């Protein structure tokens, strides 16, 4: 399963994207604490171990896209089909 979240904000420089993806940045470098992304990554690691993919693509002045790819696990009802309540 692939999940993409995009915005049309100010974007980020390539160096900042690399720091975020490797968790080597500090809150002094951004206006954010980074806790949200770190929390998501930690939870994905706990549940899926290394069987997931997380990527950030960003361009200054154009926005940012976060892509998460998760494996479908046979026998587990993880998904609600579109239109289901």
NUBAKOL-501841 format. One record per atom (N, C-alpha, C): residue number from 0; residue in one letter; atom name; x, y, z. Coordinates in nm, 3 decimals, padded with zeros to 5 digits. Each point is the difference from the previous one (the first is absolute). Example, Ala and Ser with C-alpha at 12.3 -4.5 7.8 and 13.67 -1.06 7.14 Angstrom:
<torpa num="0" residu="a" atome="N" east="01.319" north="-00.569" up="00.780"/>
<torpa num="0" residu="a" atome="CA" east="-00.089" north="00.119" up="00.000"/>
<torpa num="0" residu="a" atome="C" east="00.090" north="00.120" up="00.000"/>
<torpa num="1" residu="s" atome="N" east="-00.035" north="00.105" up="-00.072"/>
<torpa num="1" residu="s" atome="CA" east="00.082" north="00.119" up="00.006"/>
<torpa num="1" residu="s" atome="C" east="-00.077" north="00.109" up="00.073"/>
! end
This chain:
<torpa num="0" residu="x" atome="N" east="00.085" north="-00.115" up="00.000"/>
<torpa num="0" residu="x" atome="CA" east="-00.085" north="00.115" up="00.000"/>
<torpa num="0" residu="x" atome="C" east="00.091" north="00.123" up="00.000"/>
<torpa num="1" residu="x" atome="N" east="-00.039" north="00.101" up="-00.075"/>
<torpa num="1" residu="x" atome="CA" east="00.077" north="00.123" up="-00.007"/>
<torpa num="1" residu="x" atome="C" east="-00.086" north="00.117" up="00.047"/>
<torpa num="2" residu="x" atome="N" east="00.056" north="00.081" up="00.089"/>
<torpa num="2" residu="x" atome="CA" east="-00.067" north="00.119" up="00.051"/>
<torpa num="2" residu="x" atome="C" east="00.088" north="00.120" up="-00.035"/>
<torpa num="3" residu="x" atome="N" east="-00.061" north="00.102" up="-00.062"/>
<torpa num="3" residu="x" atome="CA" east="00.073" north="00.122" up="-00.033"/>
<torpa num="3" residu="x" atome="C" east="-00.073" north="00.119" up="00.061"/>
<torpa num="4" residu="x" atome="N" east="00.078" north="00.088" up="00.061"/>
<torpa num="4" residu="x" atome="CA" east="-00.053" north="00.125" up="00.054"/>
<torpa num="4" residu="x" atome="C" east="00.083" north="00.112" up="-00.061"/>
<torpa num="5" residu="x" atome="N" east="-00.069" north="00.094" up="-00.066"/>
<torpa num="5" residu="x" atome="CA" east="00.069" north="00.109" up="-00.068"/>
<torpa num="5" residu="x" atome="C" east="-00.054" north="00.134" up="00.045"/>
<torpa num="6" residu="x" atome="N" east="00.088" north="00.102" up="-00.009"/>
<torpa num="6" residu="x" atome="CA" east="-00.046" north="00.136" up="00.024"/>
<torpa num="6" residu="x" atome="C" east="00.063" north="00.091" up="-00.105"/>
<torpa num="7" residu="x" atome="N" east="-00.051" north="00.120" up="-00.007"/>
<torpa num="7" residu="x" atome="CA" east="00.055" north="00.097" up="-00.095"/>
<torpa num="7" residu="x" atome="C" east="00.066" north="00.116" up="00.077"/>
<torpa num="8" residu="x" atome="N" east="00.065" north="-00.036" up="00.110"/>
<torpa num="8" residu="x" atome="CA" east="00.067" north="00.099" up="00.085"/>
<torpa num="8" residu="x" atome="C" east="00.132" north="00.046" up="-00.057"/>
<torpa num="9" residu="x" atome="N" east="00.086" north="00.049" up="00.088"/>
<torpa num="9" residu="x" atome="CA" east="00.127" north="00.060" up="-00.045"/>
<torpa num="9" residu="x" atome="C" east="00.105" north="-00.103" up="-00.040"/>
<torpa num="10" residu="x" atome="N" east="-00.022" north="-00.126" up="00.035"/>
<torpa num="10" residu="x" atome="CA" east="00.097" north="-00.104" up="-00.034"/>
<torpa num="10" residu="x" atome="C" east="00.123" north="00.004" up="00.091"/>
<torpa num="11" residu="x" atome="N" east="00.094" north="-00.089" up="-00.028"/>
<torpa num="11" residu="x" atome="CA" east="00.122" north="-00.011" up="00.080"/>
<torpa num="11" residu="x" atome="C" east="00.120" north="-00.019" up="-00.091"/>
<torpa num="12" residu="x" atome="N" east="00.115" north="00.042" up="00.049"/>
<torpa num="12" residu="x" atome="CA" east="00.124" north="-00.026" up="-00.073"/>
<torpa num="12" residu="x" atome="C" east="00.036" north="-00.147" up="00.011"/>
<torpa num="13" residu="x" atome="N" east="00.073" north="-00.051" up="-00.098"/>
<torpa num="13" residu="x" atome="CA" east="00.039" north="-00.140" up="-00.005"/>
<torpa num="13" residu="x" atome="C" east="00.071" north="-00.045" up="00.127"/>
<torpa num="14" residu="x" atome="N" east="00.085" north="00.085" up="00.054"/>
<torpa num="14" residu="x" atome="CA" east="00.076" north="-00.034" up="00.121"/>
<torpa num="14" residu="x" atome="C" east="-00.094" north="-00.025" up="00.119"/>
<torpa num="15" residu="x" atome="N" east="-00.106" north="00.082" up="00.011"/>
<torpa num="15" residu="x" atome="CA" east="-00.094" north="-00.016" up="00.111"/>
<torpa num="15" residu="x" atome="C" east="-00.079" north="-00.130" up="-00.017"/>
<torpa num="16" residu="x" atome="N" east="-00.040" north="-00.033" up="-00.121"/>
<torpa num="16" residu="x" atome="CA" east="-00.070" north="-00.126" up="-00.025"/>
<torpa num="16" residu="x" atome="C" east="00.087" north="-00.117" up="00.043"/>
<torpa num="17" residu="x" atome="N" east="00.127" north="00.003" up="-00.036"/>
<torpa num="17" residu="x" atome="CA" east="00.092" north="-00.107" up="00.038"/>
<torpa num="17" residu="x" atome="C" east="00.014" north="-00.010" up="00.152"/>
<torpa num="18" residu="x" atome="N" east="00.009" north="00.113" up="00.067"/>
<torpa num="18" residu="x" atome="CA" east="00.012" north="00.000" up="00.146"/>
<torpa num="18" residu="x" atome="C" east="-00.126" north="-00.057" up="00.065"/>
<torpa num="19" residu="x" atome="N" east="-00.116" north="00.036" up="-00.052"/>
<torpa num="19" residu="x" atome="CA" east="-00.126" north="-00.051" up="00.056"/>
<torpa num="19" residu="x" atome="C" east="-00.009" north="-00.152" up="-00.018"/>
<torpa num="20" residu="x" atome="N" east="00.033" north="-00.047" up="-00.120"/>
<torpa num="20" residu="x" atome="CA" east="-00.011" north="-00.143" up="-00.027"/>
<torpa num="20" residu="x" atome="C" east="00.099" north="-00.083" up="00.081"/>
<torpa num="21" residu="x" atome="N" east="00.110" north="00.060" up="00.041"/>
<torpa num="21" residu="x" atome="CA" east="00.098" north="-00.074" up="00.079"/>
<torpa num="21" residu="x" atome="C" east="-00.004" north="00.040" up="00.147"/>
<torpa num="22" residu="x" atome="N" east="-00.097" north="00.088" up="00.036"/>
<torpa num="22" residu="x" atome="CA" east="-00.018" north="00.046" up="00.139"/>
<torpa num="22" residu="x" atome="C" east="00.126" north="00.064" up="00.056"/>
<torpa num="23" residu="x" atome="N" east="00.068" north="00.080" up="-00.083"/>
<torpa num="23" residu="x" atome="CA" east="00.123" north="00.065" up="00.046"/>
<torpa num="23" residu="x" atome="C" east="-00.014" north="00.151" up="00.008"/>
<torpa num="24" residu="x" atome="N" east="-00.121" north="00.048" up="00.019"/>
<torpa num="24" residu="x" atome="CA" east="-00.019" north="00.144" up="00.013"/>
<torpa num="24" residu="x" atome="C" east="-00.047" north="00.034" up="00.140"/>
<torpa num="25" residu="x" atome="N" east="00.013" north="00.125" up="00.037"/>
<torpa num="25" residu="x" atome="CA" east="-00.046" north="00.043" up="00.131"/>
<torpa num="25" residu="x" atome="C" east="-00.112" north="00.102" up="-00.017"/>
<torpa num="26" residu="x" atome="N" east="-00.077" north="00.020" up="00.106"/>
<torpa num="26" residu="x" atome="CA" east="-00.111" north="00.095" up="-00.007"/>
<torpa num="26" residu="x" atome="C" east="00.049" north="00.143" up="-00.020"/>
<torpa num="27" residu="x" atome="N" east="00.127" north="00.025" up="00.027"/>
<torpa num="27" residu="x" atome="CA" east="00.055" north="00.134" up="-00.023"/>
<torpa num="27" residu="x" atome="C" east="00.009" north="00.032" up="-00.149"/>
<torpa num="28" residu="x" atome="N" east="00.001" north="-00.103" up="-00.086"/>
<torpa num="28" residu="x" atome="CA" east="00.010" north="00.021" up="-00.144"/>
<torpa num="28" residu="x" atome="C" east="-00.134" north="00.026" up="-00.066"/>
<torpa num="29" residu="x" atome="N" east="-00.108" north="-00.030" up="00.069"/>
<torpa num="29" residu="x" atome="CA" east="-00.134" north="00.015" up="-00.057"/>
<torpa num="29" residu="x" atome="C" east="-00.090" north="00.068" up="00.102"/>
<torpa num="30" residu="x" atome="N" east="-00.119" north="00.033" up="-00.044"/>
<torpa num="30" residu="x" atome="CA" east="-00.101" north="00.054" up="00.092"/>
<torpa num="30" residu="x" atome="C" east="-00.080" north="-00.114" up="00.064"/>
<torpa num="31" residu="x" atome="N" east="00.034" north="-00.123" up="-00.031"/>
<torpa num="31" residu="x" atome="CA" east="-00.071" north="-00.117" up="00.048"/>
<torpa num="31" residu="x" atome="C" east="00.091" north="-00.081" up="00.092"/>
<torpa num="32" residu="x" atome="N" east="-00.061" north="-00.076" up="00.088"/>
<torpa num="32" residu="x" atome="CA" east="00.078" north="-00.087" up="00.087"/>
<torpa num="32" residu="x" atome="C" east="00.037" north="-00.129" up="-00.070"/>
<torpa num="33" residu="x" atome="N" east="-00.075" north="-00.037" up="-00.105"/>
<torpa num="33" residu="x" atome="CA" east="00.027" north="-00.125" up="-00.070"/>
<torpa num="33" residu="x" atome="C" east="-00.055" north="-00.122" up="00.071"/>
<torpa num="34" residu="x" atome="N" east="-00.068" north="00.022" up="00.111"/>
<torpa num="34" residu="x" atome="CA" east="-00.052" north="-00.112" up="00.079"/>
<torpa num="34" residu="x" atome="C" east="-00.103" north="-00.079" up="-00.080"/>
<torpa num="35" residu="x" atome="N" east="-00.083" north="00.068" up="-00.078"/>
<torpa num="35" residu="x" atome="CA" east="-00.104" north="-00.069" up="-00.077"/>
<torpa num="35" residu="x" atome="C" east="00.057" north="-00.101" up="-00.097"/>
<torpa num="36" residu="x" atome="N" east="00.096" north="00.043" up="-00.081"/>
<torpa num="36" residu="x" atome="CA" east="00.061" north="-00.092" up="-00.097"/>
<torpa num="36" residu="x" atome="C" east="00.076" north="-00.111" up="00.071"/>
<torpa num="37" residu="x" atome="N" east="00.072" north="00.034" up="00.104"/>
<torpa num="37" residu="x" atome="CA" east="00.075" north="-00.101" up="00.075"/>
<torpa num="37" residu="x" atome="C" east="-00.095" north="-00.103" up="00.060"/>
<torpa num="38" residu="x" atome="N" east="-00.112" north="00.046" up="00.053"/>
<torpa num="38" residu="x" atome="CA" east="-00.100" north="-00.089" up="00.059"/>
<torpa num="38" residu="x" atome="C" east="-00.057" north="-00.095" up="-00.106"/>
<torpa num="39" residu="x" atome="N" east="-00.034" north="00.053" up="-00.117"/>
<torpa num="39" residu="x" atome="CA" east="-00.051" north="-00.084" up="-00.109"/>
<torpa num="39" residu="x" atome="C" east="00.103" north="-00.105" up="-00.039"/>
<torpa num="40" residu="x" atome="N" east="00.125" north="00.042" up="-00.019"/>
<torpa num="40" residu="x" atome="CA" east="00.104" north="-00.096" up="-00.039"/>
<torpa num="40" residu="x" atome="C" east="00.020" north="-00.108" up="00.105"/>
<torpa num="41" residu="x" atome="N" east="00.002" north="00.039" up="00.128"/>
<torpa num="41" residu="x" atome="CA" east="00.017" north="-00.098" up="00.108"/>
<torpa num="41" residu="x" atome="C" east="-00.114" north="-00.100" up="00.003"/>
<torpa num="42" residu="x" atome="N" east="-00.121" north="00.047" up="-00.018"/>
<torpa num="42" residu="x" atome="CA" east="-00.116" north="-00.091" up="00.003"/>
<torpa num="42" residu="x" atome="C" east="00.000" north="-00.094" up="-00.120"/>
<torpa num="43" residu="x" atome="N" east="00.037" north="00.051" up="-00.117"/>
<torpa num="43" residu="x" atome="CA" east="00.009" north="-00.086" up="-00.118"/>
<torpa num="43" residu="x" atome="C" east="00.106" north="-00.107" up="00.020"/>
<torpa num="44" residu="x" atome="N" east="00.114" north="00.039" up="00.058"/>
<torpa num="44" residu="x" atome="CA" east="00.107" north="-00.098" up="00.027"/>
<torpa num="44" residu="x" atome="C" east="-00.046" north="-00.106" up="00.099"/>
<torpa num="45" residu="x" atome="N" east="-00.072" north="00.040" up="00.103"/>
<torpa num="45" residu="x" atome="CA" east="-00.050" north="-00.095" up="00.100"/>
<torpa num="45" residu="x" atome="C" east="-00.093" north="-00.103" up="-00.062"/>
<torpa num="46" residu="x" atome="N" east="-00.089" north="00.046" up="-00.086"/>
<torpa num="46" residu="x" atome="CA" east="-00.100" north="-00.091" up="-00.058"/>
<torpa num="46" residu="x" atome="C" east="00.053" north="-00.078" up="-00.120"/>
<torpa num="47" residu="x" atome="N" east="00.072" north="00.068" up="-00.089"/>
<torpa num="47" residu="x" atome="CA" east="00.041" north="-00.064" up="-00.126"/>
<torpa num="47" residu="x" atome="C" east="00.148" north="-00.038" up="-00.003"/>
<torpa num="48" residu="x" atome="N" east="00.074" north="00.030" up="00.107"/>
<torpa num="48" residu="x" atome="CA" east="00.145" north="-00.022" up="00.001"/>
<torpa num="48" residu="x" atome="C" east="00.061" north="00.080" up="-00.114"/>
<torpa num="49" residu="x" atome="N" east="00.072" north="-00.058" up="-00.089"/>
<torpa num="49" residu="x" atome="CA" east="00.059" north="00.074" up="-00.113"/>
<torpa num="49" residu="x" atome="C" east="-00.076" north="-00.022" up="-00.130"/>
<torpa num="50" residu="x" atome="N" east="-00.123" north="-00.053" up="00.010"/>
<torpa num="50" residu="x" atome="CA" east="-00.076" north="-00.033" up="-00.121"/>
<torpa num="50" residu="x" atome="C" east="-00.087" north="00.116" up="-00.047"/>
<torpa num="51" residu="x" atome="N" east="00.043" north="00.122" up="00.018"/>
<torpa num="51" residu="x" atome="CA" east="-00.073" north="00.115" up="-00.050"/>
<torpa num="51" residu="x" atome="C" east="00.098" north="00.097" up="-00.063"/>
<torpa num="52" residu="x" atome="N" east="-00.055" north="00.094" up="-00.078"/>
<torpa num="52" residu="x" atome="CA" east="00.082" north="00.100" up="-00.067"/>
<torpa num="52" residu="x" atome="C" east="-00.056" north="00.137" up="00.034"/>
<torpa num="53" residu="x" atome="N" east="00.087" north="00.093" up="00.034"/>
<torpa num="53" residu="x" atome="CA" east="-00.039" north="00.136" up="00.035"/>
<torpa num="53" residu="x" atome="C" east="00.088" north="00.095" up="-00.079"/>
<torpa num="54" residu="x" atome="N" east="-00.059" north="00.091" up="-00.076"/>
<torpa num="54" residu="x" atome="CA" east="00.080" north="00.092" up="-00.080"/>
<torpa num="54" residu="x" atome="C" east="-00.062" north="00.139" up="00.002"/>
<torpa num="55" residu="x" atome="N" east="00.085" north="00.100" up="-00.006"/>
<torpa num="55" residu="x" atome="CA" east="-00.043" north="00.139" up="-00.010"/>
<torpa num="55" residu="x" atome="C" east="00.060" north="00.058" up="-00.126"/>
<torpa num="56" residu="x" atome="N" east="-00.084" north="00.062" up="-00.081"/>
<torpa num="56" residu="x" atome="CA" east="00.051" north="00.075" up="-00.115"/>
<torpa num="56" residu="x" atome="C" east="-00.051" north="00.143" up="00.014"/>
<torpa num="57" residu="x" atome="N" east="00.086" north="00.094" up="-00.028"/>
<torpa num="57" residu="x" atome="CA" east="-00.037" north="00.139" up="00.020"/>
<torpa num="57" residu="x" atome="C" east="00.075" north="00.089" up="-00.096"/>
<torpa num="58" residu="x" atome="N" east="-00.065" north="00.109" up="-00.039"/>
<torpa num="58" residu="x" atome="CA" east="00.064" north="00.098" up="-00.087"/>
<torpa num="58" residu="x" atome="C" east="-00.035" north="00.138" up="00.054"/>
<torpa num="59" residu="x" atome="N" east="00.102" north="00.081" up="00.018"/>
<torpa num="59" residu="x" atome="CA" east="-00.022" north="00.136" up="00.051"/>
<torpa num="59" residu="x" atome="C" east="-00.100" north="00.075" up="-00.087"/>
<torpa num="60" residu="x" atome="N" east="-00.096" north="00.062" up="00.065"/>
<torpa num="60" residu="x" atome="CA" east="-00.101" north="00.078" up="-00.070"/>
<torpa num="60" residu="x" atome="C" east="-00.112" north="-00.081" up="-00.062"/>
<torpa num="61" residu="x" atome="N" east="00.008" north="-00.133" up="00.009"/>
<torpa num="61" residu="x" atome="CA" east="-00.103" north="-00.085" up="-00.064"/>
<torpa num="61" residu="x" atome="C" east="-00.069" north="-00.095" up="00.096"/>
<torpa num="62" residu="x" atome="N" east="00.061" north="-00.034" up="00.113"/>
<torpa num="62" residu="x" atome="CA" east="-00.066" north="-00.087" up="00.095"/>
<torpa num="62" residu="x" atome="C" east="00.077" north="-00.128" up="00.030"/>
<torpa num="63" residu="x" atome="N" east="-00.067" north="-00.085" up="00.077"/>
<torpa num="63" residu="x" atome="CA" east="00.062" north="-00.122" up="00.051"/>
<torpa num="63" residu="x" atome="C" east="-00.097" north="-00.116" up="-00.013"/>
<torpa num="64" residu="x" atome="N" east="00.052" north="-00.119" up="-00.029"/>
<torpa num="64" residu="x" atome="CA" east="-00.079" north="-00.122" up="-00.002"/>
<torpa num="64" residu="x" atome="C" east="00.068" north="-00.103" up="00.088"/>
<torpa num="65" residu="x" atome="N" east="-00.077" north="-00.060" up="00.090"/>
<torpa num="65" residu="x" atome="CA" east="00.047" north="-00.110" up="00.083"/>
<torpa num="65" residu="x" atome="C" east="-00.068" north="-00.126" up="-00.052"/>
<torpa num="66" residu="x" atome="N" east="00.080" north="-00.102" up="-00.029"/>
<torpa num="66" residu="x" atome="CA" east="-00.052" north="-00.128" up="-00.050"/>
<torpa num="66" residu="x" atome="C" east="00.034" north="-00.110" up="00.098"/>
<torpa num="67" residu="x" atome="N" east="-00.101" north="-00.078" up="00.037"/>
<torpa num="67" residu="x" atome="CA" east="00.018" north="-00.115" up="00.089"/>
<torpa num="67" residu="x" atome="C" east="-00.053" north="-00.122" up="-00.074"/>
<torpa num="68" residu="x" atome="N" east="00.083" north="-00.102" up="-00.013"/>
<torpa num="68" residu="x" atome="CA" east="-00.042" north="-00.127" up="-00.062"/>
<torpa num="68" residu="x" atome="C" east="00.001" north="-00.107" up="00.108"/>
<torpa num="69" residu="x" atome="N" east="-00.114" north="-00.066" up="00.017"/>
<torpa num="69" residu="x" atome="CA" east="-00.015" north="-00.104" up="00.101"/>
<torpa num="69" residu="x" atome="C" east="-00.032" north="-00.133" up="-00.065"/>
<torpa num="70" residu="x" atome="N" east="00.049" north="-00.109" up="00.056"/>
<torpa num="70" residu="x" atome="CA" east="-00.035" north="-00.131" up="-00.054"/>
<torpa num="70" residu="x" atome="C" east="-00.142" north="-00.036" up="00.041"/>
<torpa num="71" residu="x" atome="N" east="-00.069" north="-00.072" up="-00.086"/>
<torpa num="71" residu="x" atome="CA" east="-00.129" north="-00.055" up="00.037"/>
<torpa num="71" residu="x" atome="C" east="00.027" north="-00.132" up="00.072"/>
<torpa num="72" residu="x" atome="N" east="-00.056" north="-00.015" up="00.117"/>
<torpa num="72" residu="x" atome="CA" east="00.026" north="-00.119" up="00.080"/>
<torpa num="72" residu="x" atome="C" east="-00.119" north="-00.094" up="-00.011"/>
<torpa num="73" residu="x" atome="N" east="00.025" north="-00.117" up="-00.055"/>
<torpa num="73" residu="x" atome="CA" east="-00.105" north="-00.098" up="-00.022"/>
<torpa num="73" residu="x" atome="C" east="-00.062" north="-00.043" up="00.132"/>
<torpa num="74" residu="x" atome="N" east="-00.132" north="-00.007" up="00.000"/>
<torpa num="74" residu="x" atome="CA" east="-00.071" north="-00.048" up="00.118"/>
<torpa num="74" residu="x" atome="C" east="-00.035" north="00.108" up="00.100"/>
<torpa num="75" residu="x" atome="N" east="00.042" north="00.122" up="-00.024"/>
<torpa num="75" residu="x" atome="CA" east="-00.032" north="00.109" up="00.091"/>
<torpa num="75" residu="x" atome="C" east="-00.088" north="00.101" up="-00.072"/>
<torpa num="76" residu="x" atome="N" east="-00.105" north="00.044" up="00.066"/>
<torpa num="76" residu="x" atome="CA" east="-00.093" north="00.095" up="-00.058"/>
<torpa num="76" residu="x" atome="C" east="00.047" north="00.141" up="00.033"/>
<torpa num="77" residu="x" atome="N" east="00.101" north="00.048" up="-00.075"/>
<torpa num="77" residu="x" atome="CA" east="00.056" north="00.132" up="00.025"/>
<torpa num="77" residu="x" atome="C" east="-00.069" north="00.111" up="-00.079"/>
<torpa num="78" residu="x" atome="N" east="-00.069" north="-00.035" up="-00.107"/>
<torpa num="78" residu="x" atome="CA" east="-00.053" north="00.099" up="-00.090"/>
<torpa num="78" residu="x" atome="C" east="-00.152" north="00.003" up="00.002"/>
<torpa num="79" residu="x" atome="N" east="-00.054" north="00.117" up="-00.016"/>
<torpa num="79" residu="x" atome="CA" east="-00.143" north="00.018" up="-00.022"/>
<torpa num="79" residu="x" atome="C" east="-00.014" north="00.041" up="-00.147"/>
<torpa num="80" residu="x" atome="N" east="-00.078" north="-00.076" up="-00.076"/>
<torpa num="80" residu="x" atome="CA" east="-00.017" north="00.031" up="-00.141"/>
<torpa num="80" residu="x" atome="C" east="-00.074" north="00.130" up="-00.018"/>
<torpa num="81" residu="x" atome="N" east="00.030" north="00.069" up="-00.107"/>
<torpa num="81" residu="x" atome="CA" east="-00.066" north="00.127" up="-00.031"/>
<torpa num="81" residu="x" atome="C" east="-00.151" north="-00.022" up="-00.004"/>
<torpa num="82" residu="x" atome="N" east="-00.074" north="00.085" up="00.068"/>
<torpa num="82" residu="x" atome="CA" east="-00.144" north="-00.012" up="00.005"/>
<torpa num="82" residu="x" atome="C" east="-00.052" north="-00.078" up="00.119"/>
<torpa num="83" residu="x" atome="N" east="00.090" north="-00.073" up="00.071"/>
<torpa num="83" residu="x" atome="CA" east="-00.041" north="-00.074" up="00.120"/>
<torpa num="83" residu="x" atome="C" east="-00.005" north="00.096" up="00.117"/>
<torpa num="84" residu="x" atome="N" east="-00.086" north="-00.028" up="00.094"/>
<torpa num="84" residu="x" atome="CA" east="-00.011" north="00.085" up="00.120"/>
<torpa num="84" residu="x" atome="C" east="00.075" north="-00.062" up="00.114"/>
! end
